[in-house]
Amino acid sequence: MKAAIIGASGEALHTIKKAHEYGLTVVALDGNPEAEGLKAADRKLVTDISDENATIQVLKKEKPDFVLTVPIGRYLTTVGAVNEALGLPGISREMAAVCTDKFLFHKKLREKNLRKCHCYAVEEGLIKDTAGNVINWDENKWRGRTGEDTWLSFPAILKPRYGSGSRGIHMLAGEAALQEALYAAKGEPYVLEECVAGEEYGVDGAVTKEGFHMVLLRKKENTPPPARQAVGYFSVMPGDGFWQQVKDYMEEVIGCLGLNECLIHADIIKGAGGPFVVELSARPSGHNLHNLFTPLCTGVDMAEEYIKYRMGLPYGFEAAQTKRMMIHYFDMQGLVKHVPEKSQVEEAISAKLTAWECHIKSGDELTCVSDGHSLMGRGYFILEGEDEPHLMAQVGVIKKLFAVP
């Protein structure tokens, strides 16, 4: 059998490795001829994956049996377009579009009362509601052309409409900040929405013909606003009350969006009114989560199980056991005076060091963490311990070993 991978960055390597273990021929496409995934694939095709028609024509000749999704941003839509054009199983283009367009995503969920906040589309400084009406500021209210009043509660957030990681985010305290941000937000579409207060979580899961399977719920440790970049994740036990709330809520969200036969990654807020989905995509999580942290916590390798599912082999996305673990990235700031060896870390902490990958060198000047690009190249470590407070205490011990002011 032959599998295609669209978007062959280094985060595709795990899926390619697993595909090879099951005897699959892997055809990988990427616009970067130096992409790591291309080097690992059986067929290496340098293709502009933003061009749906070109990608479809290339894969028509290759005749893959299915497409394996990997961490990818806006061009998940190309995966959907290929599936439709070639009659392959998996997400459609429409499904992919609702995952990558934040305004469309909000609109569909808002209609079913599954996303309780106000959200507006912003194009060239003009703000529009879900009906397409232009909204103007008038006497402390948003007033549409229809005469109906709508409100925007502050703080609010202005962010790119189509995928961005933590790029281009504006946290807005009030009207003055909004007007300033609107002036700066030119050149691409944005969305403006109310901030929902609460703790942030991540979800790893899958949708098969049997329904939604939640593999792991991860609690986030974030940097302060506006970036709120995740610098750590803690596994949440299935017996936790919020775990079941999220599972039930995700089933409704996935049903509303019409997603099927795909891997799932989502960001969730534990708000006063229950779970609130920030974003969701029909592909696995990146940042060494789906390929490393989730399998270590749960024993479930999502890429492997999805390959088995697509090949018609016995598969299972249900975790037999979830361990109390955390993955943490090196979020220190300042001059590094010392870089500890793995053995030194193991001696210093009272938790199990399950994984250690450090690319920091003595003498490096670590800047403030503002987005994923400023963080992920530094490396990570994974700990297994008693609970979240215990694991966070060990993080503090490890950071001190670097002697960063």
Secondary structure by P-SEA (a helix, b strand, c coil): cbbbbccccccaaaaaaaaaaabbbbbbbbcccccccccccccccccccccaaaaaaaaaaacccbbbbccccccaaaaaaaaaaaccccccaaaaaaaacaaaaaaaaaaaccccbbbbbbcccccccccbbbbbbccccccccccbbbbbcccbbbbbcccccccbbbbbccaaaaaaaaaacccbbbbbbbbbbcccbbbbbccccccccccbbbbbbccccccccccbbbbbbcccaaaaaaaaaaaaaaaaaccccbbbbbbbbbcccccccccccccccccccccccccccccccaaaaaaaaaaccccccccccccccccccccccccccccccaaaaaaaccccccbbbbcccccccccccccccccccccccccccccaaaaaaaaaaaaaaaccc
